[in-house]
Amino acid sequence: MIGPGDASAGERREAQAAGGRLAEGGAIVVCGGRGGVMEAACEGAKEAGGTTVGILPGPDRAEANEYVDIALPTGMGEMRNALIVRAADAVVAIGGKWGTLSEVGFALKAGKPVVGLATFDLEGIERAESGEQAAGRALALIAN
């Protein structure tokens, strides 16, 4: 799950729904582990009984949001974006700024499916109308 740390209320709502749907589908939610879309996705996953992993930019596990089960501090800053994508079977992007754009680029380059909601209009991103739909589509893509 990728998206901005300073997400809007709408982006957070959709990310929470997506995180819940991913967990219900048996997926482990992997994200950057901090606020905004990342926190909302983890919250949704936890509410659905799922497991969450946060790959953090700094060296301190305490940077993780309260819904992260497994906090992996990297000390790599934004370079950790490649690790987030490489750990994923599929990527759900909700909203986004420069960090999200880099993750989308890494995912597409690595041949990972990317499903997006209100994110960048780029070739290779499958569009979704809601967070739940994006997560459902990502689950379907990795099941095949």
N, CA, C and O atoms as a GROMACS GRO file, in nm:
protein
  576
    1MET      N    1   0.086  -0.116   0.000
    1MET     CA    2   0.000   0.000   0.000
    1MET      C    3   0.090   0.122   0.000
    1MET      O    4   0.178   0.135   0.085
    2ILE      N    5   0.069   0.211  -0.094
    2ILE     CA    6   0.149   0.332  -0.102
    2ILE      C    7   0.059   0.454  -0.116
    2ILE      O    8  -0.053   0.445  -0.168
    3GLY      N    9   0.109   0.567  -0.069
    3GLY     CA   10   0.036   0.692  -0.077
    3GLY      C   11   0.099   0.793   0.017
    3GLY      O   12   0.193   0.761   0.089
    4PRO      N   13   0.048   0.914   0.016
    4PRO     CA   14   0.112   1.022   0.090
    4PRO      C   15   0.099   1.010   0.243
    4PRO      O   16  -0.002   0.964   0.296
    5GLY      N   17   0.204   1.054   0.309
    5GLY     CA   18   0.202   1.060   0.455
    5GLY      C   19   0.111   1.170   0.507
    5GLY      O   20   0.064   1.163   0.620
    6ASP      N   21   0.087   1.270   0.426
    6ASP     CA   22  -0.003   1.380   0.465
    6ASP      C   23  -0.133   1.370   0.386
    6ASP      O   24  -0.176   1.466   0.322
    7ALA      N   25  -0.193   1.254   0.392
    7ALA     CA   26  -0.314   1.223   0.314
    7ALA      C   27  -0.434   1.305   0.358
    7ALA      O   28  -0.444   1.347   0.474
    8SER      N   29  -0.524   1.326   0.264
    8SER     CA   30  -0.651   1.391   0.294
    8SER      C   31  -0.741   1.293   0.370
    8SER      O   32  -0.712   1.174   0.377
    9ALA      N   33  -0.848   1.345   0.426
    9ALA     CA   34  -0.944   1.259   0.497
    9ALA      C   35  -1.002   1.154   0.402
    9ALA      O   36  -1.022   1.039   0.442
   10GLY      N   37  -1.030   1.192   0.279
   10GLY     CA   38  -1.083   1.097   0.181
   10GLY      C   39  -0.983   0.989   0.146
   10GLY      O   40  -1.019   0.871   0.136
   11GLU      N   41  -0.858   1.027   0.127
   11GLU     CA   42  -0.755   0.928   0.098
   11GLU      C   43  -0.739   0.832   0.215
   11GLU      O   44  -0.724   0.711   0.196
   12ARG      N   45  -0.743   0.885   0.336
   12ARG     CA   46  -0.732   0.799   0.455
   12ARG      C   47  -0.849   0.700   0.462
   12ARG      O   48  -0.829   0.583   0.493
   13ARG      N   49  -0.969   0.746   0.435
   13ARG     CA   50  -1.087   0.659   0.436
   13ARG      C   51  -1.071   0.545   0.336
   13ARG      O   52  -1.096   0.428   0.368
   14GLU      N   53  -1.030   0.579   0.215
   14GLU     CA   54  -1.014   0.478   0.110
   14GLU      C   55  -0.900   0.382   0.144
   14GLU      O   56  -0.910   0.262   0.117
   15ALA      N   57  -0.793   0.433   0.202
   15ALA     CA   58  -0.679   0.348   0.240
   15ALA      C   59  -0.719   0.252   0.352
   15ALA      O   60  -0.676   0.136   0.354
   16GLN      N   61  -0.799   0.300   0.444
   16GLN     CA   62  -0.845   0.214   0.553
   16GLN      C   63  -0.931   0.100   0.497
   16GLN      O   64  -0.918  -0.015   0.538
   17ALA      N   65  -1.019   0.133   0.404
   17ALA     CA   66  -1.103   0.031   0.340
   17ALA      C   67  -1.016  -0.068   0.262
   17ALA      O   68  -1.040  -0.188   0.266
   18ALA      N   69  -0.917  -0.017   0.191
   18ALA     CA   70  -0.828  -0.104   0.114
   18ALA      C   71  -0.748  -0.196   0.205
   18ALA      O   72  -0.735  -0.315   0.177
   19GLY      N   73  -0.695  -0.142   0.313
   19GLY     CA   74  -0.620  -0.225   0.407
   19GLY      C   75  -0.705  -0.336   0.465
   19GLY      O   76  -0.660  -0.449   0.480
   20GLY      N   77  -0.829  -0.303   0.498
   20GLY     CA   78  -0.922  -0.404   0.550
   20GLY      C   79  -0.949  -0.513   0.448
   20GLY      O   80  -0.949  -0.631   0.482
   21ARG      N   81  -0.973  -0.472   0.324
   21ARG     CA   82  -1.002  -0.569   0.218
   21ARG      C   83  -0.882  -0.659   0.191
   21ARG      O   84  -0.898  -0.779   0.170
   22LEU      N   85  -0.762  -0.601   0.192
   22LEU     CA   86  -0.641  -0.682   0.171
   22LEU      C   87  -0.627  -0.786   0.281
   22LEU      O   88  -0.599  -0.903   0.254
   23ALA      N   89  -0.647  -0.744   0.406
   23ALA     CA   90  -0.637  -0.838   0.518
   23ALA      C   91  -0.742  -0.946   0.509
   23ALA      O   92  -0.712  -1.063   0.533
   24GLU      N   93  -0.865  -0.910   0.474
   24GLU     CA   94  -0.971  -1.009   0.458
   24GLU      C   95  -0.936  -1.111   0.350
   24GLU      O   96  -0.977  -1.227   0.357
   25GLY      N   97  -0.860  -1.067   0.251
   25GLY     CA   98  -0.818  -1.155   0.142
   25GLY      C   99  -0.694  -1.236   0.175
   25GLY      O  100  -0.645  -1.311   0.091
   26GLY      N  101  -0.643  -1.221   0.297
   26GLY     CA  102  -0.528  -1.300   0.340
   26GLY      C  103  -0.393  -1.237   0.313
   26GLY      O  104  -0.290  -1.299   0.337
   27ALA      N  105  -0.392  -1.114   0.264
   27ALA     CA  106  -0.266  -1.047   0.234
   27ALA      C  107  -0.207  -0.983   0.359
   27ALA      O  108  -0.279  -0.942   0.450
   28ILE      N  109  -0.076  -0.975   0.362
   28ILE     CA  110  -0.005  -0.897   0.462
   28ILE      C  111   0.012  -0.758   0.403
   28ILE      O  112   0.059  -0.745   0.290
   29VAL      N  113  -0.026  -0.655   0.476
   29VAL     CA  114  -0.015  -0.518   0.426
   29VAL      C  115   0.126  -0.467   0.455
   29VAL      O  116   0.168  -0.457   0.570
   30VAL      N  117   0.198  -0.434   0.348
   30VAL     CA  118   0.333  -0.378   0.358
   30VAL      C  119   0.325  -0.234   0.314
   30VAL      O  120   0.265  -0.202   0.210
   31CYS      N  121   0.385  -0.145   0.392
   31CYS     CA  122   0.383  -0.002   0.358
   31CYS      C  123   0.506   0.065   0.418
   31CYS      O  124   0.596  -0.001   0.471
   32GLY      N  125   0.509   0.196   0.408
   32GLY     CA  126   0.619   0.274   0.462
   32GLY      C  127   0.613   0.293   0.612
   32GLY      O  128   0.706   0.347   0.672
   33GLY      N  129   0.505   0.250   0.674
   33GLY     CA  130   0.497   0.242   0.820
   33GLY      C  131   0.471   0.370   0.896
   33GLY      O  132   0.470   0.368   1.020
   34ARG      N  133   0.451   0.480   0.828
   34ARG     CA  134   0.432   0.605   0.900
   34ARG      C  135   0.286   0.650   0.893
   34ARG      O  136   0.196   0.567   0.909
   35GLY      N  137   0.260   0.778   0.869
   35GLY     CA  138   0.125   0.833   0.877
   35GLY      C  139   0.049   0.830   0.746
   35GLY      O  140   0.090   0.767   0.649
   36GLY      N  141  -0.063   0.901   0.746
   36GLY     CA  142  -0.144   0.919   0.625
   36GLY      C  143  -0.201   0.790   0.571
   36GLY      O  144  -0.261   0.712   0.645
   37VAL      N  145  -0.181   0.768   0.441
   37VAL     CA  146  -0.231   0.648   0.375
   37VAL      C  147  -0.175   0.522   0.441
   37VAL      O  148  -0.245   0.423   0.458
   38MET      N  149  -0.048   0.528   0.479
   38MET     CA  150   0.017   0.412   0.539
   38MET      C  151  -0.050   0.374   0.671
   38MET      O  152  -0.081   0.257   0.695
   39GLU      N  153  -0.072   0.472   0.756
   39GLU     CA  154  -0.136   0.447   0.885
   39GLU      C  155  -0.279   0.398   0.868
   39GLU      O  156  -0.322   0.305   0.935
   40ALA      N  157  -0.353   0.462   0.779
   40ALA     CA  158  -0.492   0.423   0.757
   40ALA      C  159  -0.502   0.281   0.703
   40ALA      O  160  -0.590   0.205   0.744
   41ALA      N  161  -0.414   0.244   0.611
   41ALA     CA  162  -0.414   0.108   0.557
   41ALA      C  163  -0.385   0.007   0.666
   41ALA      O  164  -0.448  -0.099   0.672
   42CYS      N  165  -0.290   0.038   0.752
   42CYS     CA  166  -0.256  -0.052   0.863
   42CYS      C  167  -0.372  -0.062   0.961
   42CYS      O  168  -0.402  -0.171   1.012
   43GLU      N  169  -0.437   0.050   0.988
   43GLU     CA  170  -0.552   0.048   1.078
   43GLU      C  171  -0.663  -0.042   1.022
   43GLU      O  172  -0.719  -0.124   1.095
   44GLY      N  173  -0.693  -0.027   0.894
   44GLY     CA  174  -0.795  -0.110   0.832
   44GLY      C  175  -0.758  -0.258   0.836
   44GLY      O  176  -0.842  -0.344   0.862
   45ALA      N  177  -0.632  -0.287   0.810
   45ALA     CA  178  -0.586  -0.426   0.813
   45ALA      C  179  -0.598  -0.485   0.953
   45ALA      O  180  -0.641  -0.599   0.969
   46LYS      N  181  -0.560  -0.408   1.054
   46LYS     CA  182  -0.568  -0.457   1.192
   46LYS      C  183  -0.712  -0.479   1.233
   46LYS      O  184  -0.743  -0.578   1.300
   47GLU      N  185  -0.802  -0.390   1.194
   47GLU     CA  186  -0.945  -0.406   1.225
   47GLU      C  187  -1.000  -0.533   1.164
   47GLU      O  188  -1.094  -0.592   1.217
   48ALA      N  189  -0.943  -0.576   1.052
   48ALA     CA  190  -0.988  -0.697   0.984
   48ALA      C  191  -0.910  -0.820   1.029
   48ALA      O  192  -0.926  -0.928   0.973
   49GLY      N  193  -0.825  -0.804   1.129
   49GLY     CA  194  -0.749  -0.917   1.182
   49GLY      C  195  -0.622  -0.950   1.107
   49GLY      O  196  -0.568  -1.060   1.122
   50GLY      N  197  -0.574  -0.858   1.025
   50GLY     CA  198  -0.456  -0.882   0.942
   50GLY      C  199  -0.325  -0.847   1.008
   50GLY      O  200  -0.321  -0.801   1.122
   51THR      N  201  -0.219  -0.870   0.934
   51THR     CA  202  -0.082  -0.842   0.976
   51THR      C  203  -0.027  -0.728   0.893
   51THR      O  204  -0.053  -0.719   0.773
   52THR      N  205   0.049  -0.639   0.957
   52THR     CA  206   0.104  -0.523   0.888
   52THR      C  207   0.256  -0.516   0.908
   52THR      O  208   0.309  -0.552   1.012
   53VAL      N  209   0.323  -0.469   0.803
   53VAL     CA  210   0.467  -0.449   0.804
   53VAL      C  211   0.495  -0.306   0.761
   53VAL      O  212   0.442  -0.260   0.660
   54GLY      N  213   0.577  -0.236   0.837
   54GLY     CA  214   0.618  -0.101   0.802
   54GLY      C  215   0.767  -0.098   0.775
   54GLY      O  216   0.847  -0.128   0.864
   55ILE      N  217   0.806  -0.060   0.653
   55ILE     CA  218   0.946  -0.046   0.617
   55ILE      C  219   0.979   0.102   0.630
   55ILE      O  220   0.944   0.183   0.544
   56LEU      N  221   1.045   0.135   0.738
   56LEU     CA  222   1.063   0.274   0.781
   56LEU      C  223   1.185   0.340   0.719
   56LEU      O  224   1.285   0.274   0.691
   57PRO      N  225   1.177   0.472   0.697
   57PRO     CA  226   1.290   0.543   0.638
   57PRO      C  227   1.406   0.566   0.736
   57PRO      O  228   1.522   0.571   0.694
   58GLY      N  229   1.375   0.579   0.863
   58GLY     CA  230   1.478   0.610   0.962
   58GLY      C  231   1.529   0.487   1.035
   58GLY      O  232   1.491   0.375   1.004
   59PRO      N  233   1.616   0.510   1.134
   59PRO     CA  234   1.677   0.399   1.207
   59PRO      C  235   1.600   0.356   1.332
   59PRO      O  236   1.645   0.267   1.405
   60ASP      N  237   1.486   0.418   1.359
   60ASP     CA  238   1.416   0.398   1.485
   60ASP      C  239   1.279   0.332   1.465
   60ASP      O  240   1.194   0.385   1.394
   61ARG      N  241   1.259   0.216   1.527
   61ARG     CA  242   1.130   0.146   1.518
   61ARG      C  243   1.015   0.231   1.572
   61ARG      O  244   0.900   0.214   1.531
   62ALA      N  245   1.046   0.323   1.664
   62ALA     CA  246   0.943   0.406   1.724
   62ALA      C  247   0.877   0.501   1.623
   62ALA      O  248   0.775   0.561   1.654
   63GLU      N  249   0.933   0.515   1.504
   63GLU     CA  250   0.873   0.597   1.398
   63GLU      C  251   0.746   0.534   1.343
   63GLU      O  252   0.666   0.603   1.280
   64ALA      N  253   0.727   0.406   1.365
   64ALA     CA  254   0.613   0.334   1.306
   64ALA      C  255   0.482   0.381   1.367
   64ALA      O  256   0.476   0.417   1.485
   65ASN      N  257   0.378   0.379   1.285
   65ASN     CA  258   0.246   0.411   1.338
   65ASN      C  259   0.200   0.298   1.431
   65ASN      O  260   0.256   0.189   1.428
   66GLU      N  261   0.101   0.326   1.511
   66GLU     CA  262   0.057   0.231   1.615
   66GLU      C  263  -0.004   0.102   1.561
   66GLU      O  264  -0.023   0.008   1.638
   67TYR      N  265  -0.033   0.096   1.432
   67TYR     CA  266  -0.098  -0.022   1.375
   67TYR      C  267   0.002  -0.115   1.303
   67TYR      O  268  -0.039  -0.215   1.244
   68VAL      N  269   0.130  -0.082   1.308
   68VAL     CA  270   0.232  -0.166   1.246
   68VAL      C  271   0.269  -0.279   1.341
   68VAL      O  272   0.304  -0.255   1.457
   69ASP      N  273   0.260  -0.402   1.292
   69ASP     CA  274   0.300  -0.519   1.370
   69ASP      C  275   0.450  -0.540   1.366
   69ASP      O  276   0.514  -0.565   1.468
   70ILE      N  277   0.506  -0.532   1.246
   70ILE     CA  278   0.648  -0.557   1.227
   70ILE      C  279   0.709  -0.430   1.169
   70ILE      O  280   0.684  -0.395   1.054
   71ALA      N  281   0.790  -0.362   1.249
   71ALA     CA  282   0.855  -0.239   1.207
   71ALA      C  283   0.999  -0.269   1.167
   71ALA      O  284   1.077  -0.322   1.246
   72LEU      N  285   1.033  -0.234   1.043
   72LEU     CA  286   1.167  -0.259   0.992
   72LEU      C  287   1.237  -0.126   0.965
   72LEU      O  288   1.218  -0.067   0.858
   73PRO      N  289   1.316  -0.077   1.059
   73PRO     CA  290   1.388   0.048   1.037
   73PRO      C  291   1.504   0.026   0.939
   73PRO      O  292   1.578  -0.071   0.952
   74THR      N  293   1.517   0.116   0.843
   74THR     CA  294   1.622   0.097   0.742
   74THR      C  295   1.733   0.200   0.749
   74THR      O  296   1.846   0.171   0.711
   75GLY      N  297   1.704   0.321   0.797
   75GLY     CA  298   1.802   0.429   0.794
   75GLY      C  299   1.833   0.472   0.651
   75GLY      O  300   1.935   0.537   0.628
   76MET      N  301   1.747   0.438   0.557
   76MET     CA  302   1.773   0.464   0.416
   76MET      C  303   1.695   0.582   0.359
   76MET      O  304   1.709   0.612   0.241
   77GLY      N  305   1.614   0.649   0.438
   77GLY     CA  306   1.533   0.758   0.386
   77GLY      C  307   1.440   0.708   0.276
   77GLY      O  308   1.387   0.597   0.285
   78GLU      N  309   1.421   0.789   0.173
   78GLU     CA  310   1.331   0.752   0.064
   78GLU      C  311   1.383   0.635  -0.019
   78GLU      O  312   1.307   0.577  -0.097
   79MET      N  313   1.510   0.601  -0.005
   79MET     CA  314   1.561   0.486  -0.079
   79MET      C  315   1.489   0.358  -0.037
   79MET      O  316   1.491   0.258  -0.110
   80ARG      N  317   1.424   0.360   0.080
   80ARG     CA  318   1.349   0.243   0.125
   80ARG      C  319   1.226   0.218   0.039
   80ARG      O  320   1.165   0.112   0.049
   81ASN      N  321   1.189   0.314  -0.046
   81ASN     CA  322   1.072   0.297  -0.133
   81ASN      C  323   1.086   0.175  -0.222
   81ASN      O  324   0.989   0.104  -0.249
   82ALA      N  325   1.208   0.149  -0.269
   82ALA     CA  326   1.230   0.031  -0.353
   82ALA      C  327   1.208  -0.096  -0.273
   82ALA      O  328   1.158  -0.195  -0.328
   83LEU      N  329   1.243  -0.096  -0.147
   83LEU     CA  330   1.224  -0.215  -0.063
   83LEU      C  331   1.075  -0.244  -0.042
   83LEU      O  332   1.033  -0.359  -0.043
   84ILE      N  333   0.997  -0.138  -0.022
   84ILE     CA  334   0.852  -0.155  -0.004
   84ILE      C  335   0.793  -0.225  -0.125
   84ILE      O  336   0.718  -0.321  -0.111
   85VAL      N  337   0.827  -0.177  -0.242
   85VAL     CA  338   0.774  -0.233  -0.366
   85VAL      C  339   0.824  -0.374  -0.389
   85VAL      O  340   0.748  -0.461  -0.430
   86ARG      N  341   0.951  -0.398  -0.365
   86ARG     CA  342   1.007  -0.532  -0.387
   86ARG      C  343   0.947  -0.635  -0.292
   86ARG      O  344   0.941  -0.754  -0.326
   87ALA      N  345   0.901  -0.591  -0.175
   87ALA     CA  346   0.840  -0.683  -0.078
   87ALA      C  347   0.697  -0.717  -0.116
   87ALA      O  348   0.639  -0.811  -0.062
   88ALA      N  349   0.639  -0.642  -0.208
   88ALA     CA  350   0.498  -0.658  -0.244
   88ALA      C  351   0.479  -0.750  -0.364
   88ALA      O  352   0.564  -0.758  -0.453
   89ASP      N  353   0.365  -0.820  -0.366
   89ASP     CA  354   0.326  -0.897  -0.483
   89ASP      C  355   0.247  -0.809  -0.580
   89ASP      O  356   0.251  -0.830  -0.701
   90ALA      N  357   0.177  -0.711  -0.525
   90ALA     CA  358   0.101  -0.613  -0.602
   90ALA      C  359   0.100  -0.484  -0.521
   90ALA      O  360   0.120  -0.486  -0.400
   91VAL      N  361   0.079  -0.373  -0.589
   91VAL     CA  362   0.083  -0.242  -0.523
   91VAL      C  363  -0.052  -0.173  -0.540
   91VAL      O  364  -0.107  -0.166  -0.650
   92VAL      N  365  -0.103  -0.122  -0.429
   92VAL     CA  366  -0.222  -0.037  -0.432
   92VAL      C  367  -0.175   0.105  -0.399
   92VAL      O  368  -0.117   0.129  -0.293
   93ALA      N  369  -0.199   0.197  -0.491
   93ALA     CA  370  -0.161   0.337  -0.472
   93ALA      C  371  -0.286   0.421  -0.454
   93ALA      O  372  -0.377   0.418  -0.537
   94ILE      N  373  -0.289   0.496  -0.345
   94ILE     CA  374  -0.400   0.587  -0.320
   94ILE      C  375  -0.343   0.727  -0.304
   94ILE      O  376  -0.264   0.753  -0.213
   95GLY      N  377  -0.385   0.816  -0.394
   95GLY     CA  378  -0.330   0.951  -0.391
   95GLY      C  379  -0.183   0.948  -0.429
   95GLY      O  380  -0.138   0.859  -0.501
   96GLY      N  381  -0.109   1.045  -0.380
   96GLY     CA  382   0.034   1.038  -0.401
   96GLY      C  383   0.103   1.168  -0.430
   96GLY      O  384   0.047   1.262  -0.485
   97LYS      N  385   0.226   1.168  -0.391
   97LYS     CA  386   0.318   1.279  -0.418
   97LYS      C  387   0.447   1.217  -0.472
   97LYS      O  388   0.443   1.108  -0.528
   98TRP      N  389   0.559   1.284  -0.455
   98TRP     CA  390   0.684   1.237  -0.514
   98TRP      C  391   0.727   1.099  -0.466
   98TRP      O  392   0.772   1.017  -0.547
   99GLY      N  393   0.714   1.071  -0.338
   99GLY     CA  394   0.752   0.940  -0.287
   99GLY      C  395   0.667   0.830  -0.348
   99GLY      O  396   0.719   0.724  -0.384
  100THR      N  397   0.538   0.855  -0.360
  100THR     CA  398   0.448   0.758  -0.421
  100THR      C  399   0.483   0.738  -0.568
  100THR      O  400   0.481   0.626  -0.619
  101LEU      N  401   0.516   0.848  -0.635
  101LEU     CA  402   0.554   0.838  -0.776
  101LEU      C  403   0.677   0.749  -0.792
  101LEU      O  404   0.683   0.668  -0.885
  102SER      N  405   0.774   0.765  -0.704
  102SER     CA  406   0.894   0.680  -0.714
  102SER      C  407   0.857   0.533  -0.692
  102SER      O  408   0.910   0.446  -0.761
  103GLU      N  409   0.768   0.506  -0.598
  103GLU     CA  410   0.726   0.368  -0.572
  103GLU      C  411   0.652   0.310  -0.691
  103GLU      O  412   0.673   0.194  -0.727
  104VAL      N  413   0.565   0.389  -0.752
  104VAL     CA  414   0.494   0.344  -0.872
  104VAL      C  415   0.595   0.310  -0.980
  104VAL      O  416   0.584   0.206  -1.045
  105GLY      N  417   0.693   0.396  -1.000
  105GLY     CA  418   0.797   0.371  -1.100
  105GLY      C  419   0.874   0.243  -1.073
  105GLY      O  420   0.897   0.163  -1.164
  106PHE      N  421   0.914   0.223  -0.948
  106PHE     CA  422   0.984   0.099  -0.912
  106PHE      C  423   0.896  -0.023  -0.938
  106PHE      O  424   0.943  -0.124  -0.991
  107ALA      N  425   0.770  -0.014  -0.902
  107ALA     CA  426   0.678  -0.127  -0.918
  107ALA      C  427   0.661  -0.162  -1.066
  107ALA      O  428   0.670  -0.278  -1.104
  108LEU      N  429   0.637  -0.061  -1.148
  108LEU     CA  430   0.617  -0.086  -1.291
  108LEU      C  431   0.744  -0.142  -1.354
  108LEU      O  432   0.737  -0.233  -1.436
  109LYS      N  433   0.858  -0.089  -1.316
  109LYS     CA  434   0.986  -0.138  -1.367
  109LYS      C  435   1.008  -0.284  -1.328
  109LYS      O  436   1.064  -0.362  -1.405
  110ALA      N  437   0.964  -0.321  -1.208
  110ALA     CA  438   0.981  -0.458  -1.158
  110ALA      C  439   0.873  -0.553  -1.209
  110ALA      O  440   0.876  -0.672  -1.180
  111GLY      N  441   0.776  -0.500  -1.286
  111GLY     CA  442   0.670  -0.584  -1.340
  111GLY      C  443   0.562  -0.620  -1.239
  111GLY      O  444   0.489  -0.717  -1.259
  112LYS      N  445   0.552  -0.541  -1.131
  112LYS     CA  446   0.448  -0.566  -1.031
  112LYS      C  447   0.319  -0.498  -1.075
  112LYS      O  448   0.323  -0.387  -1.128
  113PRO      N  449   0.205  -0.562  -1.054
  113PRO     CA  450   0.080  -0.495  -1.087
  113PRO      C  451   0.056  -0.376  -0.993
  113PRO      O  452   0.081  -0.385  -0.873
  114VAL      N  453   0.008  -0.267  -1.050
  114VAL     CA  454  -0.024  -0.147  -0.973
  114VAL      C  455  -0.169  -0.110  -0.998
  114VAL      O  456  -0.211  -0.093  -1.113
  115VAL      N  457  -0.245  -0.100  -0.891
  115VAL     CA  458  -0.384  -0.056  -0.899
  115VAL      C  459  -0.393   0.075  -0.824
  115VAL      O  460  -0.349   0.084  -0.709
  116GLY      N  461  -0.450   0.177  -0.887
  116GLY     CA  462  -0.450   0.309  -0.827
  116GLY      C  463  -0.585   0.374  -0.816
  116GLY      O  464  -0.674   0.353  -0.898
  117LEU      N  465  -0.598   0.454  -0.713
  117LEU     CA  466  -0.716   0.536  -0.689
  117LEU      C  467  -0.671   0.680  -0.671
  117LEU      O  468  -0.592   0.709  -0.581
  118ALA      N  469  -0.720   0.769  -0.754
  118ALA     CA  470  -0.687   0.912  -0.743
  118ALA      C  471  -0.536   0.932  -0.736
  118ALA      O  472  -0.487   1.012  -0.656
  119THR      N  473  -0.465   0.859  -0.821
  119THR     CA  474  -0.320   0.870  -0.823
  119THR      C  475  -0.274   0.910  -0.962
  119THR      O  476  -0.354   0.962  -1.040
  120PHE      N  477  -0.151   0.890  -0.994
  120PHE     CA  478  -0.093   0.934  -1.119
  120PHE      C  479  -0.156   0.865  -1.239
  120PHE      O  480  -0.194   0.748  -1.232
  121ASP      N  481  -0.168   0.939  -1.348
  121ASP     CA  482  -0.224   0.887  -1.472
  121ASP      C  483  -0.108   0.840  -1.559
  121ASP      O  484  -0.060   0.912  -1.646
  122LEU      N  485  -0.066   0.716  -1.534
  122LEU     CA  486   0.049   0.661  -1.606
  122LEU      C  487   0.012   0.527  -1.668
  122LEU      O  488  -0.068   0.451  -1.613
  123GLU      N  489   0.071   0.499  -1.783
  123GLU     CA  490   0.053   0.370  -1.845
  123GLU      C  491   0.100   0.261  -1.749
  123GLU      O  492   0.208   0.271  -1.691
  124GLY      N  493   0.018   0.158  -1.733
  124GLY     CA  494   0.054   0.048  -1.646
  124GLY      C  495  -0.019   0.049  -1.512
  124GLY      O  496  -0.017  -0.050  -1.440
  125ILE      N  497  -0.083   0.162  -1.479
  125ILE     CA  498  -0.161   0.168  -1.355
  125ILE      C  499  -0.306   0.137  -1.389
  125ILE      O  500  -0.369   0.206  -1.469
  126GLU      N  501  -0.358   0.033  -1.328
  126GLU     CA  502  -0.499   0.000  -1.345
  126GLU      C  503  -0.580   0.088  -1.251
  126GLU      O  504  -0.548   0.098  -1.132
  127ARG      N  505  -0.682   0.152  -1.302
  127ARG     CA  506  -0.764   0.246  -1.224
  127ARG      C  507  -0.871   0.174  -1.143
  127ARG      O  508  -0.928   0.074  -1.187
  128ALA      N  509  -0.898   0.227  -1.025
  128ALA     CA  510  -1.005   0.176  -0.940
  128ALA      C  511  -1.091   0.294  -0.896
  128ALA      O  512  -1.046   0.408  -0.896
  129GLU      N  513  -1.214   0.264  -0.859
  129GLU     CA  514  -1.309   0.366  -0.817
  129GLU      C  515  -1.315   0.383  -0.665
  129GLU      O  516  -1.370   0.481  -0.615
  130SER      N  517  -1.260   0.287  -0.592
  130SER     CA  518  -1.259   0.294  -0.446
  130SER      C  519  -1.140   0.216  -0.392
  130SER      O  520  -1.078   0.138  -0.464
  131GLY      N  521  -1.109   0.238  -0.266
  131GLY     CA  522  -1.000   0.164  -0.204
  131GLY      C  523  -1.031   0.016  -0.196
  131GLY      O  524  -0.944  -0.068  -0.220
  132GLU      N  525  -1.154  -0.016  -0.163
  132GLU     CA  526  -1.194  -0.156  -0.155
  132GLU      C  527  -1.182  -0.224  -0.291
  132GLU      O  528  -1.134  -0.337  -0.301
  133GLN      N  529  -1.225  -0.154  -0.396
  133GLN     CA  530  -1.214  -0.210  -0.531
  133GLN      C  531  -1.067  -0.227  -0.571
  133GLN      O  532  -1.031  -0.328  -0.632
  134ALA      N  533  -0.984  -0.130  -0.537
  134ALA     CA  534  -0.841  -0.139  -0.570
  134ALA      C  535  -0.778  -0.260  -0.502
  134ALA      O  536  -0.702  -0.334  -0.565
  135ALA      N  537  -0.809  -0.279  -0.375
  135ALA     CA  538  -0.754  -0.393  -0.302
  135ALA      C  539  -0.806  -0.525  -0.358
  135ALA      O  540  -0.729  -0.621  -0.372
  136GLY      N  541  -0.933  -0.531  -0.390
  136GLY     CA  542  -0.990  -0.653  -0.448
  136GLY      C  543  -0.926  -0.688  -0.580
  136GLY      O  544  -0.898  -0.804  -0.608
  137ARG      N  545  -0.902  -0.587  -0.660
  137ARG     CA  546  -0.838  -0.610  -0.791
  137ARG      C  547  -0.693  -0.656  -0.772
  137ARG      O  548  -0.648  -0.746  -0.843
  138ALA      N  549  -0.621  -0.596  -0.677
  138ALA     CA  550  -0.483  -0.638  -0.649
  138ALA      C  551  -0.481  -0.784  -0.604
  138ALA      O  552  -0.395  -0.860  -0.647
  139LEU      N  553  -0.574  -0.822  -0.518
  139LEU     CA  554  -0.582  -0.961  -0.473
  139LEU      C  555  -0.608  -1.055  -0.592
  139LEU      O  556  -0.548  -1.162  -0.601
  140ALA      N  557  -0.697  -1.014  -0.681
  140ALA     CA  558  -0.727  -1.097  -0.798
  140ALA      C  559  -0.605  -1.110  -0.889
  140ALA      O  560  -0.580  -1.217  -0.945
  141LEU      N  561  -0.530  -1.004  -0.904
  141LEU     CA  562  -0.412  -1.007  -0.991
  141LEU      C  563  -0.303  -1.099  -0.938
  141LEU      O  564  -0.233  -1.163  -1.016
  142ILE      N  565  -0.288  -1.107  -0.807
  142ILE     CA  566  -0.184  -1.194  -0.753
  142ILE      C  567  -0.230  -1.338  -0.738
  142ILE      O  568  -0.149  -1.428  -0.721
  143ALA      N  569  -0.362  -1.360  -0.746
  143ALA     CA  570  -0.415  -1.495  -0.737
  143ALA      C  571  -0.395  -1.571  -0.867
  143ALA      O  572  -0.396  -1.694  -0.868
  144ASN      N  573  -0.378  -1.499  -0.976
  144ASN     CA  574  -0.363  -1.564  -1.109
  144ASN      C  575  -0.221  -1.597  -1.140
  144ASN      O  576  -0.191  -1.651  -1.247
   0.00000   0.00000   0.00000
